[in-house]
Amino acid sequence: MINDAPNSSEEDGSELSLSSKAQRSIEDAVDAGFEKQVFFLADFVRIPSVRFCEGPAQDFMADAMRARGYEVDDWHIRLEDLEPLPGFGPIEGDFSRARSVVGTHHPNEVKGRSLILQGHLDVVPAGPSDMWTDPPFSGLVRDGWMYGRGAGDMKSGTVAALFALDAIRAAGFEPAARVHLQSVIEEESTGLGALSTLQRGYRADVAVLPEPSAFKINRAQIGVLWFKLRVRGKPVHVAVAGDGSNAIMASFDLLRALKKLEADWNERAKRHTVYKDVPHPLNLNAGKIVGGDWASSVPAWCDVDCRMGVLPGMDLDACKAEIEACITGATRDHPFLGNNPPEVIWNGFQAEGYVLGADADPALDVMQEAYRGVFGPNAKLAENKMTALTDTRFYGLYYGVPAFCIGPRAENIHGFDERVDLQSVRQLTKVLAGFIARWCGLNPV
């Protein structure tokens, strides 16, 4: 068990300066190591780290951290340790092999503020491979882009953090504060990988997550609820279909009711303090449907996996009650479901929305300076209000660690032909290195 307190008592919080000579030497080191970084990223993308199969990718990251001399903590996640904690989401599936990996840099002399650099290596399913231009886990480079599931979301960002630290070392320095480089899973479904690092005791003065954002800072993000509609019908031969009840068709009636609830919640969003100027921030998605057994049999069963967005500040229990009431209302006068009510099963994300507070401002100011160091003195970071979510909520909402995302330019995330712009990865690596140098300070090595 780790019990790391922030370094705030070790430093007065003022920005640590970075000389132009140090800036140039670190950026030169990024450029000198970038070909190696691209090869490393391609090898990482070629590991298909889909849900419950992340072990080989975690081995890859743990080996890379050990090779660099970091203190590596590699542990299996126990659900019973996490269930009592805020933000916990239930798991469906075999979680017995789930692991988190943290590599920690301890400085020879502490001068600056501590830092968490966190990236997730879990990826969403690739879908039919014949619908991709190239194999989905190819790591192929073409016209300055790397292609592959996870290349953008978010293996390129994790690798940028790793190689930013490499560049600082190659330039003759080390961060003058404790740095935790975290490789987590489950960001795409529950966030329990991030939660496990906090349960284990990892803390810092700030957490930076290099999620793909085209260098925009995510000022706010929505929350998300996952649930399954479990509908059960009455099977008969299709020749006498009127004597049975089609569970698949009945599920469509439930989805129509949920779409009306989605519209109502988006009307409320127009009065929300943060999201009132964001068109349609809350989205219902029926993301997976499984049902029936035979084309000539009226299907007796249907399961629909759904996702619904919620606004920051919305009470999750109240939102769940509204969804359940919506389903109950849709079944009340239904010719079949009135006597055979469906189940609503809460699985996966049970995530609140998150808005950056003023406690993040010192780190954002330093990130702005790091950004200008790469893009020029007049460059200014843009901000974004996400209609999705990230792991930052755990740090900021529950553990008092300001957390935000900044990352490369990526396209087709969660879609076919996902890709990341390698020039933006190079720039991100320089920005992260500049931020580490300013936030943590530097010791010569």
Rosetta blueprint (number, residue, H / E / L):
1 M L
2 I L
3 N L
4 D L
5 A L
6 P L
7 N L
8 S H
9 S H
10 E H
11 E L
12 D L
13 G L
14 S L
15 E L
16 L L
17 S L
18 L L
19 S L
20 S H
21 K H
22 A H
23 Q H
24 R H
25 S H
26 I H
27 E H
28 D H
29 A H
30 V H
31 D H
32 A H
33 G H
34 F H
35 E H
36 K H
37 Q H
38 V H
39 F H
40 F H
41 L H
42 A H
43 D H
44 F H
45 V H
46 R L
47 I L
48 P L
49 S L
50 V E
51 R L
52 F L
53 C L
54 E L
55 G H
56 P H
57 A H
58 Q H
59 D H
60 F H
61 M H
62 A H
63 D H
64 A H
65 M H
66 R H
67 A H
68 R L
69 G L
70 Y L
71 E E
72 V E
73 D E
74 D E
75 W E
76 H E
77 I L
78 R L
79 L H
80 E H
81 D H
82 L H
83 E L
84 P L
85 L L
86 P L
87 G L
88 F L
89 G L
90 P L
91 I L
92 E L
93 G L
94 D L
95 F L
96 S L
97 R L
98 A L
99 R E
100 S E
101 V E
102 V E
103 G E
104 T E
105 H E
106 H L
107 P L
108 N L
109 E L
110 V L
111 K L
112 G L
113 R L
114 S L
115 L E
116 I E
117 L E
118 Q E
119 G E
120 H E
121 L L
122 D L
123 V E
124 V L
125 P L
126 A L
127 G L
128 P L
129 S H
130 D H
131 M H
132 W L
133 T L
134 D L
135 P L
136 P L
137 F L
138 S L
139 G L
140 L L
141 V E
142 R E
143 D L
144 G L
145 W E
146 M E
147 Y E
148 G L
149 R L
150 G L
151 A H
152 G H
153 D H
154 M H
155 K H
156 S H
157 G H
158 T H
159 V H
160 A H
161 A H
162 L H
163 F H
164 A H
165 L H
166 D H
167 A H
168 I H
169 R H
170 A H
171 A L
172 G L
173 F E
174 E E
175 P E
176 A L
177 A L
178 R L
179 V E
180 H E
181 L E
182 Q E
183 S E
184 V E
185 I L
186 E L
187 E L
188 E L
189 S L
190 T L
191 G L
192 L H
193 G H
194 A H
195 L H
196 S H
197 T H
198 L H
199 Q H
200 R L
201 G L
202 Y L
203 R L
204 A L
205 D L
206 V L
207 A E
208 V E
209 L E
210 P L
211 E L
212 P L
213 S L
214 A L
215 F L
216 K E
217 I E
218 N E
219 R E
220 A E
221 Q E
222 I L
223 G E
224 V E
225 L E
226 W E
227 F E
228 K E
229 L E
230 R E
231 V E
232 R E
233 G L
234 K E
235 P L
236 V L
237 H E
238 V H
239 A H
240 V H
241 A H
242 G H
243 D H
244 G L
245 S E
246 N L
247 A H
248 I H
249 M H
250 A H
251 S H
252 F H
253 D H
254 L H
255 L H
256 R H
257 A H
258 L H
259 K H
260 K H
261 L H
262 E H
263 A H
264 D H
265 W H
266 N H
267 E H
268 R H
269 A H
270 K L
271 R L
272 H L
273 T L
274 V L
275 Y L
276 K L
277 D L
278 V L
279 P L
280 H L
281 P L
282 L L
283 N L
284 L E
285 N E
286 A E
287 G E
288 K E
289 I E
290 V E
291 G E
292 G L
293 D L
294 W L
295 A L
296 S L
297 S E
298 V L
299 P L
300 A L
301 W E
302 C E
303 D E
304 V E
305 D E
306 C E
307 R E
308 M E
309 G E
310 V E
311 L L
312 P L
313 G L
314 M L
315 D L
316 L H
317 D H
318 A H
319 C H
320 K H
321 A H
322 E H
323 I H
324 E H
325 A H
326 C H
327 I H
328 T H
329 G H
330 A H
331 T H
332 R H
333 D L
334 H L
335 P L
336 F L
337 L L
338 G L
339 N L
340 N L
341 P L
342 P L
343 E E
344 V E
345 I E
346 W E
347 N E
348 G E
349 F E
350 Q E
351 A E
352 E L
353 G L
354 Y E
355 V E
356 L L
357 G L
358 A H
359 D H
360 A H
361 D H
362 P H
363 A H
364 L H
365 D H
366 V H
367 M H
368 Q H
369 E H
370 A H
371 Y H
372 R H
373 G H
374 V H
375 F H
376 G L
377 P L
378 N L
379 A L
380 K L
381 L L
382 A E
383 E E
384 N E
385 K E
386 M L
387 T L
388 A L
389 L L
390 T L
391 D L
392 T H
393 R H
394 F H
395 Y H
396 G H
397 L H
398 Y H
399 Y L
400 G L
401 V L
402 P L
403 A E
404 F E
405 C E
406 I L
407 G L
408 P L
409 R L
410 A E
411 E E
412 N L
413 I L
414 H L
415 G L
416 F L
417 D L
418 E L
419 R E
420 V E
421 D E
422 L H
423 Q H
424 S H
425 V H
426 R H
427 Q H
428 L H
429 T H
430 K H
431 V H
432 L H
433 A H
434 G H
435 F H
436 I H
437 A H
438 R H
439 W H
440 C H
441 G L
442 L E
443 N E
444 P E
445 V L
